[in-house]
Amino acid sequence: MCIRDRYTYARFLDRPNRFLAKIKLYSNEKVEYSHVPDPGRLKELLLPGVEVFVRKETRMNRKTKYSLIGVKAENGTWVNIDSQVSNKLFQSEMSKIKDFQNYKILKSEFSLGNSRIDFLLENLKDNKQALVEVKSVTLVEENIAFFPDAPTKRGVKHLRELEKAVQEKKYAAFIVFIVKRSDAKSFSPNWKRDRNFANELVESSKGGVKIIAVRCAFSPEKKELRIMNKIPYVLNSS
């Protein structure tokens, strides 16, 4: 998926709050403020002095001129932190994932119980419908991708809704973890940061919700974010 907008490089300085970053542009050494489109902690990524990739915004009535899209991790891997792009990526490249090659998207933001699930799909072969919830992953430690990086009650709620739908035999259900960096070799729920979500992921898997994890390549130079391949997952906490 190509990223079509105006971008530039900068140096990260500080994060006054979870939605705001202080940056210094490479082009003119000017200090600016940038929106952070990922509400996660990102503590392992947003370290003082790291190189970042920002989008120049043109919309009126914005509090900031830029949005922080990418961070260069300590190991040199570029990480996309734009959580809003994950659904667009799935929508445009889901055919790369073998599990979805026979599906088409019927609706996005599908209402289910008290939640909105990212996608409602239909199987082209048997017309059966499936629910897909997409989660954006940026945290990788020792080549293992972890989600979440902060507690998520919303994530737990989504898992329960998906499991209920499967148990009622209304839909098939998938949760797709999109790891937006190329250095992950496997995926695991983050037992240290959110045991409730990890436990619920285990239970929903037992209840029929299918887990898929994919890693991506993000290149600021090419202005490209693309799905590479599926990676294995491990659910236990050991």
MDAnalysis code that builds the backbone (N, CA, C; Angstrom):
import MDAnalysis as mda
import numpy as np

u = mda.Universe.empty(714, n_residues=238, atom_resindex=np.repeat(np.arange(238), 3), trajectory=True)
u.add_TopologyAttr("name", ["N", "CA", "C"] * 238)
u.add_TopologyAttr("resid", np.arange(1, 239))
u.add_TopologyAttr("resname", ["MET", "CYS", "ILE", "ARG", "ASP", "ARG", "TYR", "THR", "TYR", "ALA", "ARG", "PHE", "LEU", "ASP", "ARG", "PRO", "ASN", "ARG", "PHE", "LEU", "ALA", "LYS", "ILE", "LYS", "LEU", "TYR", "SER", "ASN", "GLU", "LYS", "VAL", "GLU", "TYR", "SER", "HIS", "VAL", "PRO", "ASP", "PRO", "GLY", "ARG", "LEU", "LYS", "GLU", "LEU", "LEU", "LEU", "PRO", "GLY", "VAL", "GLU", "VAL", "PHE", "VAL", "ARG", "LYS", "GLU", "THR", "ARG", "MET", "ASN", "ARG", "LYS", "THR", "LYS", "TYR", "SER", "LEU", "ILE", "GLY", "VAL", "LYS", "ALA", "GLU", "ASN", "GLY", "THR", "TRP", "VAL", "ASN", "ILE", "ASP", "SER", "GLN", "VAL", "SER", "ASN", "LYS", "LEU", "PHE", "GLN", "SER", "GLU", "MET", "SER", "LYS", "ILE", "LYS", "ASP", "PHE", "GLN", "ASN", "TYR", "LYS", "ILE", "LEU", "LYS", "SER", "GLU", "PHE", "SER", "LEU", "GLY", "ASN", "SER", "ARG", "ILE", "ASP", "PHE", "LEU", "LEU", "GLU", "ASN", "LEU", "LYS", "ASP", "ASN", "LYS", "GLN", "ALA", "LEU", "VAL", "GLU", "VAL", "LYS", "SER", "VAL", "THR", "LEU", "VAL", "GLU", "GLU", "ASN", "ILE", "ALA", "PHE", "PHE", "PRO", "ASP", "ALA", "PRO", "THR", "LYS", "ARG", "GLY", "VAL", "LYS", "HIS", "LEU", "ARG", "GLU", "LEU", "GLU", "LYS", "ALA", "VAL", "GLN", "GLU", "LYS", "LYS", "TYR", "ALA", "ALA", "PHE", "ILE", "VAL", "PHE", "ILE", "VAL", "LYS", "ARG", "SER", "ASP", "ALA", "LYS", "SER", "PHE", "SER", "PRO", "ASN", "TRP", "LYS", "ARG", "ASP", "ARG", "ASN", "PHE", "ALA", "ASN", "GLU", "LEU", "VAL", "GLU", "SER", "SER", "LYS", "GLY", "GLY", "VAL", "LYS", "ILE", "ILE", "ALA", "VAL", "ARG", "CYS", "ALA", "PHE", "SER", "PRO", "GLU", "LYS", "LYS", "GLU", "LEU", "ARG", "ILE", "MET", "ASN", "LYS", "ILE", "PRO", "TYR", "VAL", "LEU", "ASN", "SER", "SER"])
u.atoms.positions = np.array([
    [0.838, -1.188, 0.000],
    [0.000, 0.000, 0.000],
    [0.875, 1.240, 0.000],
    [0.700, 2.083, -1.009],
    [1.480, 3.319, -1.088],
    [0.886, 4.385, -0.162],
    [1.753, 5.207, 0.395],
    [1.340, 6.280, 1.288],
    [1.434, 7.592, 0.515],
    [0.308, 8.179, 0.207],
    [0.286, 9.340, -0.685],
    [-0.006, 10.618, 0.092],
    [1.003, 11.286, 0.522],
    [0.852, 12.583, 1.181],
    [2.226, 13.233, 1.231],
    [2.311, 14.371, 1.885],
    [3.588, 15.065, 2.037],
    [4.230, 14.644, 3.357],
    [5.466, 14.159, 3.283],
    [6.147, 13.661, 4.470],
    [7.542, 14.272, 4.579],
    [8.062, 14.224, 5.802],
    [9.432, 14.663, 6.023],
    [9.974, 13.933, 7.252],
    [11.285, 14.088, 7.464],
    [11.936, 13.434, 8.600],
    [12.182, 14.453, 9.711],
    [12.236, 13.942, 10.944],
    [12.461, 14.811, 12.098],
    [13.109, 14.009, 13.212],
    [13.447, 14.691, 14.271],
    [13.999, 14.073, 15.478],
    [12.968, 14.197, 16.596],
    [12.663, 13.088, 17.274],
    [11.717, 13.124, 18.388],
    [12.380, 13.719, 19.622],
    [11.674, 14.640, 20.282],
    [12.212, 15.290, 21.473],
    [11.494, 14.878, 22.752],
    [10.159, 14.935, 22.714],
    [9.405, 14.721, 23.956],
    [7.960, 14.384, 23.600],
    [7.245, 13.824, 24.571],
    [5.827, 13.506, 24.397],
    [5.036, 14.079, 25.575],
    [4.564, 15.320, 25.431],
    [3.843, 15.968, 26.533],
    [2.617, 15.197, 26.986],
    [1.908, 14.556, 26.056],
    [0.808, 13.659, 26.408],
    [0.731, 12.584, 25.322],
    [-0.149, 11.620, 25.488],
    [-0.111, 10.461, 24.593],
    [-0.495, 10.785, 23.152],
    [-1.142, 11.916, 22.915],
    [-1.514, 12.282, 21.551],
    [-0.656, 13.398, 20.964],
    [0.402, 13.798, 21.673],
    [1.199, 14.939, 21.217],
    [2.691, 14.654, 21.357],
    [3.444, 14.981, 20.311],
    [4.905, 14.818, 20.336],
    [5.572, 16.136, 19.967],
    [6.695, 16.388, 20.607],
    [7.522, 17.547, 20.263],
    [8.658, 17.037, 19.380],
    [8.831, 17.646, 18.211],
    [9.815, 17.172, 17.245],
    [10.675, 18.319, 16.729],
    [11.834, 17.978, 16.165],
    [12.678, 18.975, 15.490],
    [12.866, 18.518, 14.047],
    [12.419, 19.339, 13.115],
    [12.500, 18.999, 11.706],
    [13.944, 18.978, 11.218],
    [14.278, 18.006, 10.367],
    [15.608, 17.960, 9.778],
    [15.823, 19.110, 8.795],
    [14.766, 19.484, 8.084],
    [14.891, 20.430, 6.978],
    [15.348, 21.824, 7.413],
    [14.845, 22.290, 8.557],
    [15.167, 23.660, 8.983],
    [15.481, 23.797, 10.466],
    [15.593, 22.640, 11.173],
    [15.909, 22.632, 12.611],
    [14.824, 23.294, 13.463],
    [13.647, 23.474, 12.876],
    [12.558, 24.120, 13.603],
    [11.868, 23.111, 14.514],
    [11.534, 23.543, 15.733],
    [10.810, 22.701, 16.681],
    [9.305, 22.861, 16.438],
    [8.624, 21.724, 16.271],
    [7.190, 21.725, 16.010],
    [6.503, 20.700, 16.911],
    [5.179, 20.752, 16.913],
    [4.400, 19.740, 17.620],
    [3.678, 18.864, 16.601],
    [3.598, 17.585, 16.910],
    [3.013, 16.612, 15.996],
    [1.980, 15.770, 16.739],
    [0.900, 15.466, 16.051],
    [-0.098, 14.542, 16.586],
    [0.464, 13.124, 16.577],
    [0.182, 12.354, 17.628],
    [0.575, 10.944, 17.695],
    [-0.684, 10.101, 17.491],
    [-0.834, 9.451, 16.320],
    [-2.075, 8.727, 16.013],
    [-2.158, 7.322, 16.602],
    [-1.381, 7.051, 17.620],
    [-1.423, 5.768, 18.312],
    [-1.469, 6.064, 19.805],
    [-2.570, 5.700, 20.492],
    [-2.703, 6.021, 21.916],
    [-1.911, 5.106, 22.845],
    [-1.201, 4.118, 22.280],
    [-0.422, 3.192, 23.101],
    [0.738, 3.885, 23.803],
    [1.414, 3.168, 24.673],
    [2.510, 3.761, 25.447],
    [3.722, 4.081, 24.579],
    [4.090, 3.162, 23.700],
    [5.197, 3.361, 22.750],
    [6.512, 3.742, 23.439],
    [6.660, 3.370, 24.695],
    [7.842, 3.782, 25.462],
    [9.136, 3.195, 24.910],
    [9.043, 2.011, 24.310],
    [10.241, 1.392, 23.750],
    [10.649, 2.030, 22.424],
    [9.745, 2.793, 21.828],
    [10.019, 3.414, 20.535],
    [10.318, 4.902, 20.643],
    [9.450, 5.632, 21.339],
    [9.584, 7.087, 21.389],
    [10.579, 7.503, 22.469],
    [11.841, 7.306, 22.129],
    [12.947, 7.680, 23.008],
    [13.530, 9.010, 22.531],
    [13.966, 9.877, 23.425],
    [14.528, 11.165, 23.017],
    [15.661, 10.996, 21.999],
    [15.537, 11.721, 20.894],
    [16.583, 11.707, 19.879],
    [16.374, 10.745, 18.732],
    [15.357, 9.863, 18.803],
    [15.168, 8.899, 17.716],
    [14.646, 9.602, 16.464],
    [14.949, 9.007, 15.319],
    [14.493, 9.549, 14.044],
    [13.032, 9.177, 13.820],
    [12.236, 10.128, 13.339],
    [10.823, 9.879, 13.096],
    [10.442, 10.362, 11.696],
    [9.316, 9.866, 11.242],
    [8.782, 10.173, 9.915],
    [7.419, 10.818, 10.133],
    [7.226, 12.056, 9.667],
    [5.995, 12.789, 9.962],
    [5.296, 13.237, 8.681],
    [3.979, 13.318, 8.771],
    [3.169, 13.772, 7.642],
    [2.790, 15.239, 7.832],
    [2.976, 16.030, 6.800],
    [2.572, 17.433, 6.831],
    [1.072, 17.501, 6.574],
    [0.342, 18.047, 7.518],
    [-1.109, 18.115, 7.400],
    [-1.538, 19.433, 6.761],
    [-2.571, 19.379, 5.959],
    [-3.052, 20.577, 5.264],
    [-4.463, 20.981, 5.680],
    [-5.096, 20.141, 6.481],
    [-6.460, 20.456, 6.894],
    [-6.485, 21.656, 7.846],
    [-7.508, 22.460, 7.708],
    [-7.668, 23.646, 8.547],
    [-8.129, 23.243, 9.945],
    [-7.949, 24.173, 10.880],
    [-8.441, 24.023, 12.259],
    [-7.804, 22.857, 13.007],
    [-6.575, 22.485, 12.616],
    [-5.825, 21.484, 13.361],
    [-4.950, 22.159, 14.402],
    [-4.740, 21.475, 15.523],
    [-3.873, 22.023, 16.565],
    [-2.399, 21.820, 16.223],
    [-2.098, 20.834, 15.391],
    [-0.710, 20.568, 15.008],
    [-0.580, 20.536, 13.493],
    [0.617, 20.865, 13.005],
    [0.875, 20.869, 11.562],
    [1.275, 19.495, 11.035],
    [1.627, 18.575, 11.971],
    [2.173, 17.286, 11.549],
    [1.502, 16.136, 12.300],
    [1.613, 14.951, 11.695],
    [1.230, 13.703, 12.359],
    [2.423, 12.761, 12.308],
    [2.726, 12.138, 13.441],
    [3.883, 11.256, 13.542],
    [3.479, 9.859, 13.053],
    [4.065, 9.447, 11.938],
    [3.656, 8.216, 11.271],
    [4.613, 7.052, 11.525],
    [5.920, 7.334, 11.586],
    [6.892, 6.258, 11.720],
    [8.000, 6.591, 12.699],
    [8.561, 5.552, 13.286],
    [9.671, 5.692, 14.238],
    [10.753, 4.681, 13.871],
    [12.001, 5.115, 13.896],
    [13.110, 4.199, 13.647],
    [13.534, 3.583, 14.976],
    [13.301, 2.288, 15.117],
    [13.618, 1.590, 16.369],
    [15.128, 1.523, 16.578],
    [15.529, 1.160, 17.793],
    [16.952, 1.118, 18.144],
    [17.733, 0.146, 17.255],
    [17.061, -0.905, 16.756],
    [17.760, -1.872, 15.904],
    [17.763, -1.464, 14.429],
    [17.249, -0.258, 14.136],
    [17.252, 0.247, 12.774],
    [16.001, -0.049, 11.970],
    [15.069, -0.809, 12.538],
    [13.827, -1.144, 11.846],
    [12.845, 0.024, 11.918],
    [12.268, 0.364, 10.778],
    [11.234, 1.392, 10.767],
    [9.900, 0.777, 11.182],
    [9.179, 1.486, 12.061],
    [7.914, 1.014, 12.614],
    [6.820, 2.030, 12.286],
    [5.755, 1.571, 11.675],
    [4.614, 2.442, 11.405],
    [3.727, 2.508, 12.640],
    [3.445, 3.705, 13.143],
    [2.625, 3.841, 14.349],
    [1.286, 4.526, 14.071],
    [0.900, 4.577, 12.808],
    [-0.392, 5.163, 12.464],
    [-1.460, 4.088, 12.614],
    [-2.125, 4.046, 13.766],
    [-3.100, 2.990, 14.038],
    [-4.282, 3.045, 13.081],
    [-4.546, 4.209, 12.508],
    [-5.687, 4.353, 11.606],
    [-5.462, 3.687, 10.253],
    [-4.212, 3.394, 9.907],
    [-3.920, 2.827, 8.596],
    [-4.058, 1.308, 8.566],
    [-4.139, 0.676, 9.729],
    [-4.173, -0.794, 9.779],
    [-5.388, -1.367, 9.068],
    [-6.555, -0.777, 9.282],
    [-7.760, -1.267, 8.614],
    [-7.685, -1.068, 7.104],
    [-7.124, 0.068, 6.676],
    [-6.964, 0.327, 5.243],
    [-6.017, -0.697, 4.620],
    [-4.980, -1.047, 5.367],
    [-4.016, -2.031, 4.879],
    [-4.679, -3.393, 4.724],
    [-5.448, -3.803, 5.722],
    [-6.146, -5.083, 5.628],
    [-7.110, -5.079, 4.447],
    [-7.823, -3.995, 4.292],
    [-8.813, -3.889, 3.225],
    [-8.164, -4.005, 1.843],
    [-7.003, -3.397, 1.688],
    [-6.358, -3.384, 0.372],
    [-5.498, -4.622, 0.104],
    [-5.037, -5.316, 1.184],
    [-4.092, -6.415, 0.971],
    [-4.507, -7.732, 1.626],
    [-5.781, -7.863, 1.980],
    [-6.187, -9.095, 2.676],
    [-6.025, -10.326, 1.789],
    [-6.012, -10.153, 0.458],
    [-5.838, -11.298, -0.435],
    [-4.454, -11.929, -0.306],
    [-3.499, -11.189, 0.309],
    [-2.167, -11.758, 0.555],
    [-2.201, -12.813, 1.662],
    [-3.245, -12.765, 2.468],
    [-3.386, -13.703, 3.589],
    [-4.248, -14.871, 3.107],
    [-3.689, -16.058, 3.094],
    [-4.357, -17.228, 2.511],
    [-5.756, -17.441, 3.081],
    [-5.930, -17.182, 4.363],
    [-7.213, -17.414, 5.030],
    [-8.345, -16.584, 4.435],
    [-8.010, -15.475, 3.780],
    [-9.046, -14.564, 3.282],
    [-9.123, -14.501, 1.758],
    [-8.452, -15.398, 1.069],
    [-8.420, -15.329, -0.390],
    [-9.767, -15.625, -1.041],
    [-10.664, -16.284, -0.322],
    [-11.993, -16.572, -0.872],
    [-13.073, -15.659, -0.305],
    [-12.654, -14.560, 0.324],
    [-13.611, -13.655, 0.947],
    [-13.683, -12.309, 0.238],
    [-14.827, -11.670, 0.384],
    [-14.972, -10.272, -0.007],
    [-15.547, -9.496, 1.180],
    [-15.249, -8.216, 1.247],
    [-15.740, -7.372, 2.342],
    [-17.151, -6.897, 2.024],
    [-18.064, -7.156, 2.943],
    [-19.439, -6.676, 2.793],
    [-19.633, -5.313, 3.449],
    [-19.008, -5.141, 4.615],
    [-19.230, -3.905, 5.353],
    [-18.093, -3.671, 6.337],
    [-17.733, -2.430, 6.526],
    [-16.789, -2.067, 7.584],
    [-17.553, -1.424, 8.729],
    [-16.945, -1.418, 9.907],
    [-17.596, -0.880, 11.116],
    [-18.966, -1.543, 11.308],
    [-18.958, -2.857, 11.368],
    [-20.198, -3.634, 11.489],
    [-20.651, -3.689, 12.949],
    [-21.907, -3.344, 13.190],
    [-22.455, -3.342, 14.555],
    [-22.743, -4.764, 15.005],
    [-22.218, -5.101, 16.172],
    [-22.412, -6.432, 16.755],
    [-22.583, -6.274, 18.252],
    [-23.760, -6.586, 18.766],
    [-24.008, -6.389, 20.187],
    [-23.802, -4.942, 20.562],
    [-22.941, -4.714, 21.542],
    [-22.614, -3.354, 21.960],
    [-21.287, -2.871, 21.384],
    [-20.813, -3.533, 20.363],
    [-19.514, -3.190, 19.773],
    [-19.650, -2.925, 18.278],
    [-18.580, -2.338, 17.735],
    [-18.445, -2.232, 16.284],
    [-17.225, -3.068, 15.898],
    [-17.442, -4.056, 15.053],
    [-16.377, -4.925, 14.589],
    [-15.868, -4.380, 13.257],
    [-14.582, -4.462, 13.032],
    [-13.970, -3.778, 11.895],
    [-14.567, -4.170, 10.546],
    [-14.746, -5.483, 10.324],
    [-15.225, -5.905, 8.999],
    [-16.200, -7.079, 9.090],
    [-17.184, -7.045, 8.200],
    [-18.044, -8.195, 7.937],
    [-17.688, -8.700, 6.548],
    [-17.315, -9.982, 6.451],
    [-16.888, -10.584, 5.193],
    [-17.877, -11.656, 4.760],
    [-17.798, -12.001, 3.479],
    [-18.595, -13.103, 2.956],
    [-17.693, -14.027, 2.150],
    [-17.836, -15.321, 2.402],
    [-17.071, -16.323, 1.673],
    [-17.676, -16.509, 0.282],
    [-16.875, -16.333, -0.751],
    [-17.363, -16.404, -2.128],
    [-17.745, -17.816, -2.545],
    [-17.260, -18.814, -1.821],
    [-17.554, -20.204, -2.184],
    [-18.858, -20.711, -1.564],
    [-19.077, -20.388, -0.286],
    [-20.269, -20.932, 0.381],
    [-21.204, -19.856, 0.926],
    [-20.853, -18.581, 0.692],
    [-21.682, -17.436, 1.122],
    [-21.807, -17.278, 2.636],
    [-20.991, -18.011, 3.386],
    [-21.015, -17.846, 4.837],
    [-20.306, -16.550, 5.213],
    [-20.794, -15.934, 6.273],
    [-20.248, -14.644, 6.685],
    [-19.245, -14.792, 7.831],
    [-18.307, -13.864, 7.874],
    [-17.263, -13.891, 8.905],
    [-17.008, -12.486, 9.423],
    [-16.672, -12.416, 10.685],
    [-16.316, -11.160, 11.343],
    [-14.803, -11.074, 11.475],
    [-14.261, -9.878, 11.258],
    [-12.818, -9.667, 11.399],
    [-12.567, -8.426, 12.236],
    [-11.817, -8.600, 13.302],
    [-11.352, -7.478, 14.109],
    [-9.842, -7.347, 13.909],
    [-9.396, -6.149, 13.562],
    [-7.993, -5.884, 13.261],
    [-7.342, -5.149, 14.423],
    [-6.173, -5.601, 14.844],
    [-5.426, -4.930, 15.903],
    [-4.044, -4.529, 15.376],
    [-3.647, -3.320, 15.708],
    [-2.374, -2.763, 15.254],
    [-1.294, -3.035, 16.298],
    [-0.177, -3.631, 15.869],
    [0.891, -4.032, 16.788],
    [2.189, -3.301, 16.435],
    [2.808, -2.683, 17.431],
    [4.084, -1.983, 17.216],
    [5.192, -2.465, 18.147],
    [4.831, -3.174, 19.210],
    [5.817, -3.597, 20.207],
    [6.450, -4.925, 19.828],
    [7.777, -4.947, 19.689],
    [8.523, -6.176, 19.421],
    [9.720, -6.235, 20.362],
    [9.882, -7.366, 21.039],
    [11.024, -7.601, 21.912],
    [11.618, -8.954, 21.580],
    [12.904, -8.978, 21.269],
    [13.606, -10.206, 20.907],
    [12.862, -10.962, 19.813],
    [12.426, -10.217, 18.807],
    [11.748, -10.745, 17.617],
    [10.359, -11.316, 17.887],
    [9.814, -11.043, 19.080],
    [8.445, -11.455, 19.395],
    [7.567, -10.209, 19.444],
    [6.492, -10.215, 18.669],
    [5.534, -9.109, 18.676],
    [4.531, -9.326, 19.799],
    [4.221, -8.248, 20.520],
    [3.296, -8.333, 21.649],
    [2.146, -7.342, 21.487],
    [0.950, -7.771, 21.886],
    [-0.215, -6.889, 21.951],
    [-1.003, -7.245, 23.195],
    [-1.498, -6.225, 23.908],
    [-1.313, -4.793, 23.687],
    [-0.078, -4.279, 24.409],
    [0.259, -2.983, 24.194],
    [1.359, -2.405, 24.966],
    [0.824, -1.595, 26.138],
    [-0.524, -1.553, 26.276],
    [-1.197, -0.931, 27.421],
    [-2.545, -1.638, 27.583],
    [-3.089, -1.718, 28.791],
    [-4.355, -2.423, 29.004],
    [-5.466, -1.926, 28.084],
    [-6.264, -2.863, 27.565],
    [-7.334, -2.499, 26.640],
    [-8.640, -3.211, 26.999],
    [-9.522, -2.513, 27.677],
    [-10.844, -3.064, 27.984],
    [-11.653, -3.255, 26.701],
    [-11.443, -2.354, 25.749],
    [-12.150, -2.437, 24.468],
    [-11.767, -3.714, 23.725],
    [-10.475, -4.075, 23.786],
    [-10.029, -5.286, 23.139],
    [-10.659, -6.534, 23.737],
    [-10.792, -6.553, 25.050],
    [-11.434, -7.680, 25.742],
    [-12.898, -7.786, 25.325],
    [-13.549, -6.642, 25.251],
    [-14.960, -6.599, 24.844],
    [-15.142, -7.154, 23.435],
    [-14.252, -6.774, 22.522],
    [-14.327, -7.270, 21.149],
    [-14.178, -8.787, 21.103],
    [-13.241, -9.323, 21.853],
    [-13.025, -10.769, 21.864],
    [-14.270, -11.509, 22.352],
    [-14.910, -10.984, 23.374],
    [-16.110, -11.630, 23.917],
    [-17.249, -11.602, 22.911],
    [-17.377, -10.499, 22.191],
    [-18.417, -10.391, 21.161],
    [-18.157, -11.391, 20.027],
    [-16.902, -11.525, 19.630],
    [-16.559, -12.466, 18.561],
    [-16.841, -13.910, 18.981],
    [-16.434, -14.243, 20.192],
    [-16.649, -15.607, 20.675],
    [-18.138, -15.926, 20.771],
    [-18.906, -14.970, 21.246],
    [-20.357, -15.162, 21.361],
    [-20.974, -15.410, 19.992],
    [-20.531, -14.656, 18.983],
    [-21.062, -14.823, 17.625],
    [-20.768, -16.211, 17.071],
    [-19.557, -16.725, 17.365],
    [-19.188, -18.068, 16.917],
    [-20.019, -19.122, 17.643],
    [-20.154, -18.961, 18.957],
    [-20.905, -19.930, 19.752],
    [-22.373, -19.999, 19.337],
    [-22.906, -18.868, 18.918],
    [-24.298, -18.830, 18.464],
    [-24.435, -19.286, 17.011],
    [-23.311, -19.655, 16.416],
    [-23.250, -20.178, 15.046],
    [-23.812, -19.195, 14.022],
    [-23.591, -17.904, 14.294],
    [-24.044, -16.882, 13.357],
    [-22.954, -16.537, 12.330],
    [-21.708, -16.543, 12.807],
    [-20.590, -16.123, 11.969],
    [-19.344, -16.944, 12.304],
    [-18.416, -16.988, 11.352],
    [-17.034, -17.330, 11.683],
    [-16.403, -16.037, 12.194],
    [-15.306, -16.142, 12.916],
    [-14.698, -14.927, 13.479],
    [-13.185, -15.025, 13.481],
    [-12.550, -13.898, 13.152],
    [-11.089, -13.797, 13.117],
    [-10.656, -12.558, 13.888],
    [-9.532, -12.672, 14.575],
    [-8.839, -11.490, 15.076],
    [-7.471, -11.465, 14.396],
    [-7.174, -10.343, 13.747],
    [-5.961, -10.234, 12.935],
    [-5.025, -9.210, 13.565],
    [-3.850, -9.661, 13.956],
    [-2.836, -8.776, 14.532],
    [-1.875, -8.362, 13.424],
    [-1.904, -7.079, 13.076],
    [-1.042, -6.561, 12.025],
    [0.180, -5.914, 12.668],
    [1.312, -6.590, 12.548],
    [2.569, -6.122, 13.137],
    [3.234, -5.199, 12.112],
    [3.278, -3.919, 12.408],
    [3.697, -2.943, 11.391],
    [5.192, -2.645, 11.452],
    [5.943, -3.736, 11.426],
    [7.402, -3.704, 11.368],
    [7.862, -5.082, 10.913],
    [9.066, -5.143, 10.361],
    [9.507, -6.368, 9.690],
    [10.335, -7.312, 10.557],
    [10.652, -6.920, 11.791],
    [11.587, -7.714, 12.592],
    [10.918, -8.723, 13.522],
    [9.612, -8.903, 13.402],
    [8.911, -9.886, 14.244],
    [8.943, -11.259, 13.596],
    [9.237, -12.277, 14.391],
    [9.241, -13.652, 13.892],
    [8.077, -14.472, 14.451],
    [7.466, -13.958, 15.527],
    [6.302, -14.629, 16.099],
    [5.483, -13.604, 16.877],
    [4.281, -14.026, 17.300],
    [3.379, -13.135, 18.040],
    [2.941, -13.799, 19.339],
    [2.725, -12.978, 20.368],
    [2.188, -13.465, 21.631],
    [1.361, -12.367, 22.289],
    [0.288, -12.731, 23.002],
    [-0.399, -11.711, 23.797],
    [0.531, -11.215, 24.890],
    [0.364, -9.981, 25.287],
    [1.272, -9.365, 26.257],
    [0.787, -9.638, 27.683],
    [1.226, -10.769, 28.212],
    [0.806, -11.171, 29.547],
    [1.267, -10.180, 30.609],
    [2.398, -9.551, 30.408],
    [2.929, -8.614, 31.411],
    [2.108, -7.334, 31.481],
    [1.641, -6.860, 30.350],
    [0.946, -5.569, 30.311],
    [-0.570, -5.690, 30.494],
    [-1.153, -6.789, 30.020],
    [-2.610, -6.926, 30.114],
    [-3.000, -8.399, 30.185],
    [-2.991, -8.933, 31.402],
    [-3.304, -10.348, 31.603],
    [-4.765, -10.646, 31.248],
    [-5.646, -9.669, 31.461],
    [-7.058, -9.885, 31.136],
    [-7.243, -10.131, 29.646],
    [-6.589, -9.308, 28.832],
    [-6.704, -9.498, 27.382],
    [-6.079, -10.835, 26.982],
    [-4.921, -11.151, 27.532],
    [-4.244, -12.407, 27.188],
    [-5.116, -13.616, 27.530],
    [-5.702, -13.595, 28.717],
    [-6.593, -14.691, 29.115],
    [-7.790, -14.798, 28.184],
    [-8.344, -13.643, 27.829],
    [-9.524, -13.638, 26.959],
    [-9.180, -14.131, 25.560],
    [-7.969, -13.826, 25.092],
    [-7.541, -14.311, 23.781],
    [-7.438, -15.839, 23.778],
    [-6.907, -16.396, 24.852],
    [-6.821, -17.853, 24.987],
    [-8.215, -18.465, 24.975],
    [-9.133, -17.883, 25.767],
    [-10.485, -18.430, 25.872],
    [-11.247, -18.301, 24.550],
    [-11.098, -17.168, 23.888],
    [-11.812, -16.978, 22.623],
    [-11.271, -17.912, 21.544],
    [-9.968, -18.200, 21.601],
    [-9.389, -19.152, 20.669],
    [-9.997, -20.536, 20.874],
    [-10.138, -20.928, 22.135],
    [-10.783, -22.204, 22.458],
    [-12.237, -22.200, 22.001],
    [-12.842, -21.006, 22.014],
    [-14.253, -20.875, 21.631],
    [-14.480, -20.733, 20.140],
    [-13.422, -20.809, 19.339],
    [-13.602, -20.822, 17.897],
    [-13.162, -19.590, 17.144],
    [-12.693, -18.565, 17.852],
    [-12.181, -17.376, 17.166],
    [-10.787, -17.694, 16.623],
    [-10.594, -17.468, 15.347],
    [-9.316, -17.786, 14.712],
    [-8.350, -16.615, 14.839],
    [-7.119, -16.916, 15.221],
    [-6.088, -15.908, 15.413],
    [-5.136, -15.902, 14.229],
    [-4.893, -14.719, 13.703],
    [-3.941, -14.567, 12.603],
    [-3.007, -13.409, 12.940],
    [-1.719, -13.617, 12.736],
    [-0.734, -12.546, 12.921],
    [0.083, -12.422, 11.644],
    [0.257, -11.194, 11.179],
    [1.065, -10.946, 9.987],
    [2.073, -9.840, 10.287],
    [3.215, -9.913, 9.650],
    [4.191, -8.842, 9.793],
    [4.240, -8.031, 8.503],
    [4.668, -6.775, 8.649],
    [4.675, -5.850, 7.520],
    [6.057, -5.263, 7.311],
    [6.260, -4.752, 6.123],
    [7.450, -3.967, 5.817],
    [7.012, -2.514, 5.667],
    [7.679, -1.633, 6.394],
    [7.383, -0.207, 6.304],
    [8.631, 0.518, 5.831],
    [8.509, 1.240, 4.716],
    [9.641, 1.964, 4.150],
    [9.274, 3.431, 3.940],
    [9.752, 4.329, 4.815],
    [9.519, 5.756, 4.592],
    [10.114, 6.231, 3.266],
    [11.261, 5.672, 2.907],
    [11.925, 6.078, 1.666],
    [11.040, 5.809, 0.451],
    [10.403, 4.638, 0.437],
    [9.515, 4.272, -0.666],
    [8.082, 4.746, -0.438],
    [7.831, 5.271, 0.774],
    [6.470, 5.652, 1.167],
    [5.524, 4.467, 0.963],
    [5.886, 3.376, 1.615],
    [5.173, 2.121, 1.396],
    [5.027, 1.338, 2.692],
    [3.840, 0.798, 2.900],
    [3.561, -0.138, 3.983],
    [2.873, -1.336, 3.343],
    [3.440, -2.539, 3.524],
    [2.856, -3.708, 2.869],
    [2.926, -4.928, 3.787],
    [1.955, -5.804, 3.628],
    [1.954, -7.069, 4.349],
    [2.987, -8.001, 3.725],
    [3.822, -8.606, 4.573],
    [4.841, -9.537, 4.091],
    [4.344, -10.983, 4.151],
    [4.066, -11.461, 5.351],
    [3.677, -12.857, 5.515],
    [3.088, -13.096, 6.902],
    [2.436, -14.250, 7.043],
    [1.946, -14.655, 8.358],
    [3.119, -15.078, 9.235],
    [2.963, -14.881, 10.534],
    [3.950, -15.362, 11.492],
    [3.227, -16.237, 12.524],
    [3.914, -17.193, 13.118],
    [3.258, -18.059, 14.109],
    [2.952, -17.305, 15.391],
    [2.023, -17.857, 16.161],
    [1.693, -17.237, 17.446],
    [1.787, -18.270, 18.563],
    [2.095, -17.776, 19.752],
    [2.168, -18.605, 20.958],
    [1.298, -17.932, 22.007],
    [0.349, -18.665, 22.572],
    [-0.592, -18.070, 23.501],
    [-0.210, -18.207, 24.969],
    [0.604, -19.221, 25.311],
    [0.901, -19.409, 26.723],
    [1.841, -18.324, 27.241],
    [1.922, -18.205, 28.569],
    [2.655, -17.113, 29.194],
    [4.095, -17.461, 29.533],
    [4.537, -18.672, 29.220],
    [5.898, -19.089, 29.561],
    [6.891, -18.598, 28.526],
])
